C-alpha cells in the first residue's frame, strides 16, 4: 500500500504541475514577399502584421519569464521534497 500511495501522489503532483504550467505559444513570424511589387501592393497589411508581431513579442517574453520563474520555484520545491524523501529513507529501519 505504501508504494501505491507514493505512485498516486507522484501522479497527482505531475497532473497538478501540468495544469499550472504556463502556456506560451510561439508567435508566427510575419512573411515578407520577395517581390517588391507585392511589398508595395500589400504594404498596409504587411506593416500591420509586423507591428502586431512586435507588439505581441513583448507579451511572449513576459510569459516565458513567468514560466521560467514558476519552473525555478517548482524545481526548488521538488529538490526539497527529494531531500526529505532521502532523509526519510536513511532514518527508516531496514
VEXKE-781306 format. One line per 5 residues: number of its first residue (from 1); for each residue x negated, y negated, z negated of C-alpha. Coordinates in pm, 1 decimal, m for minus. Layout:
BEGIN
NUM	X Y Z ~ ...
***
This chain:
BEGIN
1	0.0 0.0 0.0 ~ m287.6 m239.5 m72.1 ~ m427.2 m216.4 282.2 ~ m79.2 m264.9 429.6 ~ m30.9 m578.4 224.0
6	m366.5 m715.6 336.0 ~ m278.9 m645.9 700.4 ~ 62.2 m808.6 658.9 ~ m93.8 m1118.7 502.9 ~ m352.0 m1137.2 782.3
11	m81.7 m1114.0 1048.7 ~ 129.2 m1379.8 877.6 ~ m173.3 m1605.5 844.5 ~ m251.5 m1563.1 1213.1 ~ 105.4 m1648.3 1315.2
16	107.9 m1948.8 1084.5 ~ m217.1 m2077.2 1233.2 ~ m81.2 m2038.5 1585.3 ~ 238.5 m2224.3 1500.6 ~ 44.0 m2517.0 1355.0
21	m229.2 m2528.9 1617.3 ~ m231.0 m2845.7 1820.9 ~ m146.0 m2811.3 2184.7 ~ m344.9 m3044.4 2404.7 ~ m257.4 m2960.1 2762.9
26	m526.3 m3074.6 3004.3 ~ m442.5 m3357.5 3236.3 ~ m408.2 m3323.7 3609.8 ~ m662.0 m3535.3 3790.5 ~ m527.7 m3779.0 4047.1
31	m617.7 m3683.1 4400.7 ~ m773.8 m3936.9 4630.0 ~ m729.4 m3875.0 5001.7 ~ m1048.5 m3877.6 5202.7 ~ m876.3 m4062.4 5486.4
36	m898.0 m4442.3 5449.5 ~ m570.7 m4487.3 5636.9 ~ m388.3 m4265.3 5386.7 ~ m550.6 m4451.4 5096.6 ~ m416.5 m4781.9 5227.4
41	m76.2 m4637.1 5309.5 ~ m31.2 m4488.8 4962.2 ~ m231.8 m4748.2 4768.4 ~ 50.0 m4834.5 4525.3 ~ 124.1 m4470.2 4449.8
46	m244.1 m4383.4 4409.4 ~ m302.1 m4685.5 4185.0 ~ m10.3 m4577.1 3964.7 ~ m143.4 m4220.3 3943.7 ~ m492.5 m4335.6 3843.4
51	m358.7 m4582.8 3587.2 ~ m127.2 m4314.9 3443.2 ~ m420.6 m4073.8 3411.4 ~ m639.3 m4334.0 3243.7 ~ m357.4 m4420.8 3005.5
56	m295.5 m4056.4 2912.4 ~ m660.7 m3957.1 2875.5 ~ m689.4 m4157.2 2551.5 ~ m394.5 m3965.3 2405.7 ~ m557.0 m3642.1 2522.5
61	m882.5 m3727.8 2346.4 ~ m688.6 m3815.3 2029.1 ~ m509.9 m3479.3 2047.5 ~ m841.6 m3296.0 2085.9 ~ m987.0 m3488.1 1789.6
66	m686.4 m3398.3 1573.4 ~ m708.3 m3032.1 1674.1 ~ m1081.5 m3027.4 1601.5 ~ m1019.2 m3173.6 1254.1 ~ m744.5 m2918.4 1189.3
71	m968.6 m2632.7 1304.7 ~ m1253.2 m2751.2 1075.7 ~ m1017.7 m2760.3 776.5 ~ m883.8 m2416.7 863.8 ~ m1234.6 m2274.7 902.7
76	m1328.8 m2411.6 560.6 ~ m1019.7 m2250.7 405.5 ~ m1088.5 m1917.3 576.1 ~ m1451.3 m1929.6 463.9 ~ m1340.3 m1988.7 104.2
81	m1087.0 m1705.6 128.7 ~ m1350.4 m1472.9 269.3 ~ m1586.6 m1566.1 m13.6 ~ m1312.8 m1490.8 m267.0 ~ m1243.7 m1159.7 m90.9
86	m1611.6 m1059.7 m103.3 ~ m1631.9 m1162.1 m468.5 ~ m1322.7 m954.9 m549.5 ~ m1479.8 m654.0 m376.3 ~ m1801.4 m696.4 m579.2
91	m1604.2 m730.0 m904.6 ~ m1375.2 m432.9 m837.6 ~ m1477.8 m98.4 m980.8 ~ m1584.7 154.4 m716.1
***
